[in-house]
Amino acid sequence: LGASFADWFGVSRARGGLALGPGPVCLVLGALILALVVYLARTKLDVPLESQSLEPRPRLDVHAGGAKNSSAIPSGSRNETPEP
């Protein structure tokens, strides 16, 4: 879609464009892309909050003695055998 708009801005009026030329179109679109990258780098609006992180949270197993952190390992997959 972006290339279609760039072509429309750049090609001659005889071909249905705006006849701005490929050089100015390239410079303007490059400047817009650079401005967007700088804006996002400074504001960090594209970085998710900690609460929206994709990393799994540790699971809490509740035992008689209270909550215990099980490091997000399902209870059926860890070694439940007590040590001697």
N, C-alpha and C positions, 0 to 999 in steps of 0.2 A: 504494500500500500504506500509506503514512504517513497519508494522509487517511482511510483506512478505520479505522485505529487511533484517530485523533483523533475521528472520529465516534462510535466505540464508547465512548470515554471520556466524551464530552460529552453524548450524547443520553440521554433519560429511560429509566428501567428498563422502562416500558411498551413502548418501542420496541426493547428488547434491549440498552441501553447501561448504563453505570455511573453515569449521572446526576451527573457532576462539573461539568457546565456548560462552555460554550465559553470563558469568560474564563480560569478556572484552567488548562484544557488548553492554551490558547494561551500563557499565561505559562510553564508548565512546559516545553513543547516549545521555546519561544523561548530559554529559559535553557539547555536542553540543547544546542541548536545553537550558541549563543554560547560555551558552555564548550568544545565541540569545536573551534571555530574558534580560540579562544585557545590551547588545548592544542597544536594543530598549528602555530600561528604561533610558539610558543615552542620546541617540540622540533624543528621542521622535519623530522618523520618523513615528510612527504609530498613532500619535495624529493629527487630522485634524486641519487646520488653522482656525482662526476665520471666515474667509470668506467662509469656507466650512462647517460651523456649521449646524446642522439639526434643530436648534431652529428657529421658524418663526420670521421673521423680522417685526417690527411694520409697518403697512400700513399707507401711507400718503394720506389723503383726501385733495384735493385742493379746497378751498373756495375762494370767492371773496377777502377775506382779506389775502390770502396767504396759506401756507401749515399748516396743523394741524395734529398732531399725534393722531390716533384713536385707539391705542393699539391693532391693528390687529383684531378688531371686525368688521365684515361686517356691512355696513350701515343699512341694512334692519333688523338686529337683535337687535339693541340697542334702547333704549327708546328715541324717537325723540321729546317727548312732552316737551315744555319749562316749566320751573318752574314759579309759580305765584309770 
